[in-house]
Amino acid sequence: MNFFEHQDRARQNTQQLIGLFSLSIAVMIMAIYIATLFLFRMAPRIWWHPGLFLYVAGITIIAIAVGSLYKIACLRQGGSVIAQELGGRLLLPDMADEQGRQLLNIVEEMAIASGISVPEVYLLDRETSINAFAAGFTPNDAVIGVTRGTLQHLSRDELQGVIGHEFSHILNGDMRLNLRLVGLLHGILFIYLTGELLWRIRGTSREDKGLPLWTFGLALMAIGGIGLFCGRLIKAAVSRQREFLADASAVQFTRNPNGLTGVFQKLQQMDSRLISPAAEAASHMFFGNALNPSFWEDLFSTHPPLGERIRRVGGFNAQNLAAMPSRNQMRSPSQESLTMGFAGGDNATPSQVVNQVGSVTPEHFAHAQALLSQLPESLRLGVREQQSAMAIAFALALDTENLQIQECQIAWLREVQPADLVEKTLELSSEISQLDPRIRLPLVDLAVPVLRQNSAKECQMLCKCVHGLVVATGSLSLWHFVLQLILWHRLQPSINPSSATTVEFTSIEQIWPDSLLVLSVIARVGHSQPDASTEDIAYAFRSGVFRLPKAGEQEKPEIPLTCNFTELKKSIERLRLATPKLKQAIVDACAHTVLLDNKVTPSEADLLRAIALTLDCPIPPFLNPQRGVSKQKQSSPKRS
């Protein structure tokens, strides 16, 4: 079993540990029941009182549930809650120093390479140790926190390894589990806190027939300690296994084991502990051990020993690295023509598309670095400034081919936005029109962190303005549909921070019509050329349909369905509520429909990626070695 197979096996094993939470609650119920018997001096007479046991069990479960639900409700705002509790400060580009800008650059590169929204970055200024974390429910609302010591003591390659590690937690779905663990542990801790309160109150009467109330409080503290012991043990076991997987993914992302090895070696000489009191609850989220070592460190540590992590990363030998392109084989960011997307270009297979969902390859990472380094300065700075970021969103909605339509759009925009913003939109539209169309989606993602700083009402108004510009064209193009779909999805954490996607559909029968409709649109988009025949469209449609689960048992139309963009959006929103396994099958079916002819047109790439991203299935850019990022050679300084 190689390095990555070992991590996959470890990830699967952690799912079995969740059941121990139920066992810890059962142990606590029994302990509280026995303490209650002694409190009322019932134990010497009879040990089993069914009514009392049910009463104790009910009260205990309710207490744990109340504590957990309270914490879970607080965490509904997303990972930013954890970052703020730890003393984090939102790192904005215009307020960042040189070290902060370097961190933001790395996060942007990794986000573009993986196909997720650029996460918000929080800087823990008071923490001088080396540590970092990722928190959130989905890749779309993730945040990354980094201590000040991390920026001060690590080189760019080492910092890149740490960020790659945290992106693995984002892409592998660890964040949702980590937030749930925080909520569950708070419920168990609630019993301990209740016991502490009773102990402080003490008994008010010395004539009590039973034991004093403060004694019962001490018992609850001891019982709460049992639950806390079990919770910490499970949290540590889950975290340790997933840290190995994240280390492996970071090496795969960056193709540089020395980056992570250097961090681990520095941690052996320095410190990763945090001074924040909130570090206890979030200790399993961090890159390194955030708590003080204890006598039971091997049992309770949320992270594997540094020596073991160094050994495993060092075991990423030449044979593993040979499977990925070398740095010399990857295109230089200074070249005019850049590789974009999957390693096979137009020869990519559907299995490659599916396998790279939630992953990053060295080629994608190199592509992201090259793309960002060659953006015109006006756009590089524009995505980091509030007004310019809004202007970029508006500029992407303008029709650059029909000037008459664009004049109608601008006339409408002047009625609803200030004149200086309209002029900025026109200026940036001219810059964007000179770029390859495949840069449009990355531009949206680069602008999202700044746009999210707007209020919920302002974000809604932004989306409505983009929609108004689209309506002013007189017809809805595929690109306009993709732009609105992605922009609305990316801004959801600001528009409705407490919204969470829940699974409502567990079988393909429930979403069969929606799946057929999505595949129908993809088949028609991929064969929109004048020489495409009706038979070609139908064949592409059927090839995707037969990739869906239980396709042989469902009713299948001979030709693709007809629909409008409104119906398509509704179907995509329903597919978002499917299980991850069903989403995987849908992406696989879409990929087969797109790649049936071994070609990926820009329209197909945009639509496929928009559908996958809206389903919270991050997918990297498509490759096309024949096309460059820019139509004109740009001269840009190297990114820090």
N, C-alpha and C positions, 0 to 999 in steps of 0.2 A: 504494500500500500504506500503510494508516494505521499509527498507533503500535503497536496491539496485533498487527496482522498481521505487522508487522516483527519483533516479539518472538517470535511463534509460529514464523516462518521461522527465526529464529536458534536457537530451541530444537531444531528438527528437524536443523539442520546440525551441532549439537554431537555428535550420535550417531555421525557419520562419523569424528570425531577419535579415538574410542576405539581404532580399528585401528592408530593410530600407536604404541600401546604395544607391540604385537607387532613393529613395525618397529624400535623402539628396542632390544628384546631381541635381535633378529637382528644389529643393528649391534654390540652388546656381545659377542655370541658370536664374531663375526668378529674383533673387536679382541683378545679374549682368546686366540683361536687364533693370531693373528700374534705376540702377545707370548710365547706358549708356544714358537713356532718359534725366536724369538730367544733365549729362555732356554736351550734345549737346542742352540743353534747348528745348527739344521736348515735354516734358510732359504736359505743359500747353495747347498745341494745340491738341494733340491726343495721347492716351495712347497705342494704338495697332498698331505696325508696323511689319507685318508678315516677311518682308524681313530682317529687323534688328533683329527680334527675332531669325530667323533661323541662321543668321550670329553669333549672340552671343552664341546660343546653340552649334553651330559647333565648335567655338573657345574654349568654355569652356570644351566640351567633349574631344577635341584634347589635351588641356592643361593637363587635368586630366589623359588622357590615356598616354601621353608622360611621365609624372611624375611617374605614376604607372609602366609602362613598363620598364622605366630605373631602378627603384628599383627592380622589379621582375628579370630583367636580372642580376643585381648584386647578387641576392639571389640564382641564379641557381647553384652556387657552393655548396649550402646546408647550413646546420646549423652552420658549422664552420665560416661562414661569420658573423653571429650574435654574436657568441662567441668572435671572434677577435675584432669586433666593441665595444664590452663591456669591452675590455681589458683582455680577457681570455688568459691563457697560457696552451698549450697542456701538459697534465700531463702524462709523460712517466714513466714507472715502474722503470727504472734504475736511474731516477732523483728525485723520489718521497721520501718524508720523511715518518715517521711512520704514520702520519695522512693521507697522500696521499695514501699510500699503503692500508690502511684500506678502504678508499673510493673505490679504484680500485677493491679490493676484493669483496665488496658489489655489485658493478656494474657487475662484472663477474658472481657472483652467480645468480643475477636476470636475466642476459642475457641467461645463460645456462638453467635456469628454464623455461623461456618463449620461448626459441627457436629462438631468434633473434641474429644477429651479435653483438658482444660486442661493445657498442658505444665508440667513443672517448670521453675522459673526459677533460674538460677545467677548470682550476682553476683561479678564479678571485681574484688575490692576493691582490689587493688594496681595495677590498670591505670587511669591517669588520663586516657587518651585516649578518643576517641569511637569506639566500635565495638560490634558485637553479632554473634551467630551463632545458627544453629539446627542441631541435630544429632540423628540418630536414623535408624531404618530405616523406620518407618511413622508416620503421624500419631498412632497410639495410644501410641507410646513416645518421642515427640519431647521435646527439652528446648531451652530458649532461654537463651543466655548474654548478659549485658550488662555492659559495663565500668562502673566507678564514675563515670568521666568522662562517660559518656553521661547518667547521671541528673543530674549536677551542671550540665551545660552546655546541656541541651535543654529546650525548653518541652514542654507536654503534647502539642500538635499535632505537634511534631517527633518526640517519642518515639513517638507513635502511628504516624507514617510509618515509622519504623525497625522497629517491631514488625510492621506490615503487610508490610514487605519480607521479614522473616524468616518470616512465616506463608506467604508465597508459596512460599518454598523448601520448607516443610513440605507444602503442598497440591500442589505441582507435582512432587513425587517427587525433588527435587534431593538430599535428604539421603542417601538410599541410595547414589547415585552418588558423593557427596562422601566417604562413609566407605569406599567401595571404592577410591577414589583414594588415600586415606591408606594402605590396606593394600598396594596395588600399589607405591606409591612407596617404602614401607619395604622391600619385597623388592629393588628396584633399589638402594636405598641400602645394603643388606646387603653387596653386592659392594665398595662403597667402604669400608665399615667393615672388611671382611676384609683389604683391601689396606693399610689403615692399621695393622692389627695386625701384619701381616708386616713392614711397614716399621720398626715399633718394635722387633721382635725382632732385625732385622739379620742378616747372615750370620755364622755362627759359625766358618766355616773359610775361610781364604784360599786353600786348595788346590782349591776347587771348580772342576770343569772347565767348568761352565756359569756363567751370570751369578749373582751373589749373590742370595739369597732376598729381601733388602730391595729389590733392583731390581725383582723381580717384584711386590713389594708396591706399589711406586710405580706400576707399570704398571696394577695392579688399581685403584688410586685414580684414575688417569687414566681407565680404562675405566668405573669406577663413576661418574665425573664425566660421562661421555657419557650414561649412562642417566639420571643425575640431571638433566642438561640437557634431555633429551627429555621426561622426566616433568614437569618444571616447565613446560616449554613447552606441553605438552598440558593440564596442570592450569590454566594461565593462560587458554588459549583457551576451555576448557569453562566456566570460571568467568565470564569476561568476558561471554560470550553470555547466560548465565543471570542475571547481575546486571541486565541490561537488562529481562528479562522480570519479575524481581522488583520492580524500580522501577515498571514499568507496573502490576503487580497491586496494589501498595501504594496507588497513586493511585486505582485502581478501587475498592479496598476502602473507603477513607476519603473519597473525593471531595474531596480537599484536596491539590492539587499543591504548595501553598505549604509544607506540612509537610516534605516531602522536600527541596524546594529550599532551605529554611532550613538543613537539616542539611548539605547539600553546601556551602553558602556558609560555614558555620562550619568545615567540614573544610578549606577552602582557607586558613583563617587558623590553624587548630589542628592537632592531630595525631591520627592513627588507628593509629599503630604500637603494638605490644604489647611488653612487656619479657620476657614468658615465653619460655623456650627452646622450648616446645612449639608456639609460634605458627608456626614454619616448616612443620611437617607439616600444620597446620590452616588455613593462610593462605587457601586458596580458599573457606573456609566463611564468612568474615567479611563484614560489611556494607561495610567500607572496607579499604584496603590495610593489612595488619597488619605488613608487613616494611619494613625500611629501603630507601629508593630506591637504585638502582644504575645503573651505566652502561648496562645493558641493560634499563632499566625498561620501555620500551615493549614489549619482547619478553617479559619475564618477569612483568610485573605481573598479578596475579590479578584486577584490577578495571579497568574502563574509566576513562579520564581524567575527572576531576570536571567539567570543562567540557562534555564530551560528555553526561554524565549530566544535568547541569542543562539543557542544550539540549533533550534528548529529553523530560524531564519538563515543561519549559516549553512544549514543542510540543503538550502535551495541551490543545488549544484549546477554545474555546467550543462548537464543533460536537461534540467528543467528550463534553464535560460535559453537553450538552443531552440526550444519550441517557439520562442518569440523573436521578432526581428531585433537586431542590434541597434544601438544608437546611431551608428554610421549608416545603417540601412534605412533609417527613418529620415524623412525629408527635413531639411533644415528650415527653421522658421524664417530665414532670410531669403528663401527661394520664392520666386514669383508664383510658381505652380505648386499647389499643396495637395497632398493626399487627403481625401475627405471620406471617412466612414469605414466600412468593413474592409478587411484585408483583401478580399477577393474582388473588390470593385463591382462591376456589373456581373461578375461570375459568382457573387455571394449566393449561398444556399439558404433556404428557409430555416434549416437547423441552426445555421450561424446566427441568423437574426434572433431566434428564440434563445439560444444559448448566451447571447450577449446582452439580453435584457437584465438590467441590474448589475452590469459588469463594466469594466473599463480595460481596454487593451493599451499597450504602449503606443500603438499607432494612433489611437484616438486621443491619447494624452498629448502626443506630439502635434497632432492636428490642432488641438485646442490652443496649445502654446503658440503655434504659427498663426492661427486665425487672429488671436488677440494681439499679437505683436505687429501684425500688418494692418490692423484697422486704422483708418485715418484718425489723426489726433482729435478732430472735432467730435468723432463718434466715441473714441476712447474716453474722452472727458465728459461727453454728453450723457452717457449712461450712468454717470455718478453725480449728476446735478439734477435737482428736482424738475425745473422747467424744461431742461433739455431732454430728460427722460420721457416726459409727457409728449414733447414735440416729436421724439422718435416714434412713439406709439402712433401718433397721428400721421406721421410721414409714411409709415408702413402701410397705412390704409389708403393713401392717395393713389390714384391711377396715373402712372408715369408714362403710359403709352398714348393715351387720348387726352390731349391738353384741354379740349373743350369740357370734358367730364371733370378734369382736375380743377378747372376754373369754377365749376358749379360747387365742387367740394369745398374749395377755399372760401367761396362766397358764403356758404353755410357756416363754415368754421368761424368766420369773422363775426357772425351774429351771436355766437355763444362763448367765444374765448377772447382774451385780450389781444390787442394788435401785435404786441411784441412776441407773444407765444405763436401767433400765426406766422410771423416773419421767420421765427426760428424753425418752425415746421418746414417752410419752403426751403430754407437754407440746408437743413439736414436731409430733406428729400432729394436734393440734388446730389449730395454725397452718397446716399444709399443707392440711388439709381445706377451708380458706377460700379457697384459691387455685385458679386455673383449672387443670384437669388437664394442660394442655399445658406447664406449668412443671415437671412432674415429671422429665422427662429432663434439662433443664438443671440441676436440683438435684443429680442424680446426678453430672454432670460437674463441678460446682463442688466437690463433696465429695471427688472422686477424688484430687487432689494430697495432701490430708492423709491419706486412707486408705492411699495408697501408701507412707506412711512406716512403716507396720506391717511386721513381718517377713512372709516368705512364708507361714509357718504361721498367723499371725494373719489375713492376708488370706483364706486358705482357710477359716478358722473363721468369718470374717464372712460369706462366701458360703454356708457351710453353715447358719448361723443364719438368713439370709434365706430359704433353701430350707425350713428347718424351720418358719418362720412361714407360708410358703405352704402347706406340707403341712397345717398345723393348720387351714386354712380348709376342708379336705375336698374342695376342687376347685381346679384350676389355671385361673385366668382369663387372658385375653390380656395384661392389664397385668402380672400376676405373671410371665408368661413373658418379656415384654419387659424387665422389671426385672432378672431373673436373667441374661438373655442379655447385656445391656449391662454390668451390674456385673462379671460374670465376664470379659468381654472387656477392660474398662477396667483391671482389676487384674492382667491377665496379665503386664505388665512387672515387677510385684513378685513375683507367684507363681512365674514362671519367666522370669527376665531373659534367659537365653540362648536362649530359643525364638525361632525365626524362621520366618516363613511362606514356604515354597518352592512354586514352581509345579509341580504334578503333572498338571494337566489342561489340554490345549491344544486340544481339540476339543469341540464341543457334545455329540457322541455320548457322551462319557465322563460327562457330568453331566446328561444329558437327564432321567432319572427324578427327580433332585433338583430340577431347574428346574420340572418339572411339579408336583411336590409343593408347592413354595413358592408358585407361582402359584395353585394350588388353594386354599391357605389364605387368600391375599389376596383372592381372589374371594369366598370365603364370608364373610370378615370384612366386606367392603364391602357385602354384601347380607344382613346379619343382621337387618334390620328385619322386622317381622311381615308387611308388605305385599310383601316381595321374593319373586319367584317362582323356581322352579327354572330356568326358561329364562333369567332375568336373570343368575343365577349362572353358568350354562354359557356364556352369551354373553360375559360379562366374562372368564372363564377363557380362552376361545378367542381373544379379542382380544389377550391377553398372549402366548399360545403362538405365534401367528403373527408376533410381533415377534422371536422367537428366531432365530438363524442356522440356515439349512437346515431350517426348520420343515416345508417341503414334502416333505422326504425322510424325516422321522421319523414314527413311529407316534404318533398323537394320539388320546387318549380323548375321547369326546363330552361327558362330564361330568367335573367336577373329582374328583380323587382324595380319598380319605378317609385321615386319619392322626391321630396324636396329637402332642402337643408334643415328646415325646422324639424321634420320627422327624423332626419339623421341624428340631430343633436339629442332628441329625446331618447332615441335608441342607445346612443353612447352613454347617456346618463343612467339608463337602466343597467347597462352592462357593467358600469362602475360598482354596482351593488352585488355583483357575482362573487363567488369564492375565488381565491387565487388560482386554483387549478383550472377553473373555467376560463378565467382571464388568459391563462397561458395557452389554452386550446384556441381561444379566439385570436390571439396574436399569431399563433402558428398558422391558422387558417388564412389570416390576412396576408402573412408573408408568402404563403404558397400562391395566393392569387396574384400578388405583385410580381413575384419572381418566376412565374411560369415561363415567360419569354426570355429569362436571363437578362433583363434590362430593368433599370430603375429610373424612371423619369423624375425630374424635380417635383412635379405635381404628386406623383405616387409617393415619393419620399416624404414630402410634407404631410400628406394625409395619413400615411401609415404611422409616422412618428407622432402626429397630433392625437390619433386614436389611442396609441399605446401610452402616451404620456398622460392623457386624461384618465386612463384606467389605472394610473399610478404604477405603470410598468415602464420604468426608465429605459429608454433605448438610445444607443449612441447614434451619431450621424452616419449616413450611408456614404460609401466610398465611390468615387469616380475619378480615377487617375487622369482622365482626359480633360477634366475641367479644373480650373484654378479658382482660388478664393476670390480673386479680384480681377476685374477687367483691365485694371491699370496698375502699374507697378507703384507700390507705396513705399515711402521711406519713413520708417518708424524706429524710434529708439528701442533698445532691448529692454524688456520688462525686468524689474528687479525680482 
